[in-house]
Amino acid sequence: MTGYGRNEEIADGKKVLCEIKSVNHRYCDYNIKVPRYYGFLEERVRNLASEYVKRGKVDIYIAVENLSESDKEITVNYELAKGYYDALCELKDKFGLKDDITAMGLSRYPDIFVATQKDEDEESVWETVKKVLIPALESFVAMREREGARIEKDLKERVSYMKSLAERIEKRSPETVSEYSAKLYEKIKEVLDGKDVDEARILTEVAIFADKVAVNEELVRLSSHFEEFYRIISVPEPAGRKLDFLIQEINREINTTGSKAVDIEIAKIVVELKAETEKLREQIQNIE
């Protein structure tokens, strides 16, 4: 399911930006980017995000900017400073220059000084980032929920239509047996040319045919699957994987019904059911 969430705040002397976006994916796949100095955040961000997102390809971007310089530590490269000093002394002696080598003079060479990042308390940094990340996740989830509501409406309408198609098969199925019985009776009468018709034999043939084309069990299971579909999408919890399995069962019952169909009208309805099932399957890939 697609979604987007963003939050930016200044907290504890840091400017923190959290951005989250996702696209459809069968499983849950995280791509998390954090600043180089804060690599320890990645696993914590993943664990927190997993409480909000169960399915989808999710990209999470975290930026942290320190607004004060107190996080920097300046050290002196004494070996390099000594090298500069010795070289300056050599120039002084060689050319008879005035001895004006001072600390301020050496400070013109910036590579003598090294600015390094101070070690920060990981828990403190995480708490700061977490305060900004949670609203971003909540905004992200809210967008997915709005999309989910639209998808739920579409799924319910499709299942309702599929139920109506199944009801048409249920109504048509007994009619195929009656029509077969009438055709068989007329055909036998024509072959016998006025002779007595063996009613018992016709009834036996019709019974065999009725048993062969009976789809009552398949339709009952299909109806049960439709009701379960409604129940699953009405419960406020991740439903994607459950619906994945259920759609396979629905498809199985439709295929069995189609294999028994000897009536053109029923066959056409089965084709329509299969088309709707495929649309359901595609849409289910979009939900968590």
N, C-alpha and C positions, 0 to 999 in steps of 0.2 A: 504494500500500500504506500502511496506517495505521501510525503509530508515535509514540512519545513518549520523550523523553530530557531529563533535567534534572541540573544540577550547580551547586553553590554553594560557593565557597571564599573564604577571605581570603588574599590573596597580595600581597606588595610594598606593603603599606599600603592595599590596596583590597579592598573586598568585591565580588566579581564573581558574578553570577547568569547562567547560560545555560540557556535552555529551548527545546526543539525539538519540534515536532509536525508531523504530515503526514497528508494524506488522499489518496485515490486521484485520479490525474490521468493523462491520456494522455501528457503531456510532463513536463518538469521546470520547475517554476515556484517561485521563491523570493520570500518576503516577509520582509525583514529589518528589524528595529527596533533601533536603537542609540541611546544618549544623544546629545543634541544636540551636546555638546562633542566627541563622538568619532565624527563622521560618517565620518572616514577609515577606520574599522573595517569599514564595510559591504562594500566590495569584497573585502577580505581574508577576511572571514567567508564570503562567497559562494564564493570560490575554494577555501577549505578544505572547506566543506560539499560542494562538487561532487566531491571525492575520495571521499566516503562515500555520496552519494545521486545516482542517475542518473535517477530518475523519481518523480513525485509532486508534489503541491502542498505545499510545505514552509514553515512559519512558524518563524522563529528570532528569539528575543527576548534581547537582551543588556542587562543593567543593571550599571552600575559606580558604586560609592559610595566616595568617598575618606574614609578613616577619620581622617586628620589634616588639619589646616588649612593645612599647608605648601603646598598647591596654590593657596591664595588669595593675592592681592596687593592690598594696601590703598593707594589713591591719594587725594589730596586735591583736591577741586574748589575751586581757589583763587579763581576768579571768584565762585562762590557764597558762599564764606567771606567774601570782601571785601564782598559785598552785605549779608550778615548784620551784619558789623562796622560798616559805614556806617550801617545802619538803627539799630543799638543806640546808636551815637554821637549820632545825631540825636535819639533818645528822651532820652538823657542830657542833652543841651544844652537841649532844649525844656522838660523838666520839672525841671531842676536836680538830676539824680540823681547819686549817688556814682559815681565812675569805677572800677567793678570789673569791667570787661570783660577776661576772661582766656581763654587757650587752652582751659582746662577748661570755661569757660562756653560757648564756641563749640561744644565737642564735643557739647553736648546736641542739636545739630541733625544727625541722622544722615545726612541727604542730602549733607552736606559731604564725607563719606567714601564712597568707591566701592570695593567689593570685586569684583575681577575674577579670572577663572580664569587661572592662570599657564599659559603654553605648556608642554606636556609633550612629552617625546620620543616620537614616534609608534611607533618600533620597540619601545621599552620597554613602552609601554602594550599594544601588540599581543601581545608575548610573554607578558604577564601574563594577558590575556584568552584567549589560545590555550591556556595551561595548564589553564584551566577549561573551555574549549569542547570540547577533544578528548575528555575522559571523557563529556561530555554526548552527543557524536556517537556514541561507542562504545556507550553505553547505548541510544541511539535505534536504531542499526543492529541491536543484539542483539534488540530487541523485534521489529523487522521481519523478522529472520531466523527467529524463532520462528513468526511468522505465516506466513512464506514456506514453512516446513516443512509446516504444516498444508495450505496451498494446494497444494503439490506433491503431497501424498498424494491430495488430491481430484482433481487433474488426471490423475494416473496411473490412478486408478480409473475415471474417465470415459473416458479413451482406451482402457483395457482393455475396457470395455463396448462401445465403438464398434467395436473390433476383432472382438468376438464377433458383432456385428450384421453386419459386412462378411463374415464367414465364413459366416453364414447365407445371405447373398445368393449367395455363391460356390457354396454347396451347392445352392441352389434353382435357380440359373440353368440348368444343363443339364436339369433336370427339366422346365422350361417348354418346352424344345425337344422333348423326348420326348412330352410331353402334346400339343403342337401337332401333331406328326407323327401321333399316333394319332387325334386328332380329324379331321385333314385326310383321312386314309385312310378313316375311317368315313364321312365326309361324301361323299367321291367315290364310294365303293361304293354309298351310298344313291342318289346321283344317277344312276349308271350302271345300277343295278337289275340286277345279275348279270353285266353285261358285264365284259370283261377290264379290269383297272386298269393304267394306265401307270405302272409303278413308277418309271421314270426321271424322269417329270414330277413325281411326288410328292417324290422325293429332291431335285430341283432347287428346288422350292418351300420345302422344309424348310431347305435350305442357305441360301437367301435370307433366310428368317425368322431362322435362327440367327445370321447375320451382322448382321442389323439389331438384334437384342436382345443381342448379345454385350457383356459388360461386363468381360471379363477384363483389358483394358488399364487401365481405370479402377480396378479392384480392386487391381491390382499397384501402381499409383501411390499409391493410398490407403494400402496397407500400408507402402509406403516412407515416406510422410509420417508415419505413426504412429511408425515407428521413429526418424525424425528428431526427432519431438516428444520422445520419451523421451531421446534424446541431448542435446538442447538444455537440458532442465530438469535434467539430471544434471551439467552443467558448472557450476562455481562462478563464474559471471559473469552480468551482466545479460542477461536472456533475453526480456523483454517485447516488444520491437519485432520480434525474430526470430519469436516465436510469433504475433504479430499477422499477419505475412506468411504464415506457414505455415498458419494457420487459414483464410485466404482460399483457399489452394490445396486444402486438405481440402474446403472447402465447394464448390469448383468441381467436383471429382471426384464428390462426392455428387450435385450437381445434374445432371451428365451421366448418371450412373447412373439417376437418377430419370426423366430424359427418355426413356430407352430402355426403361423398365420397362413391360411390357404385362401383367404378372402382379400380381394384387391383393396377394398376400403380400409380394412384393418391394417394391411401392409402400408398403405399411405400414411395412416396415423402413426405407425411405428417409426417410419422415416422422419416424421415431424418431431416425435419424441426424442429421437437420437440427435437431431439438430439442436433442440433445446438443451439436451444434456451436455452437448459440447460447449454451448454458450455458458451454461452454468459452470462447467469445469474451468473455462478461461477466466470467468469472473472470480471464482474462488481463489485463484492464484493471487488476487489483489488484496486479499484480506488476511488479517493476522489470526 
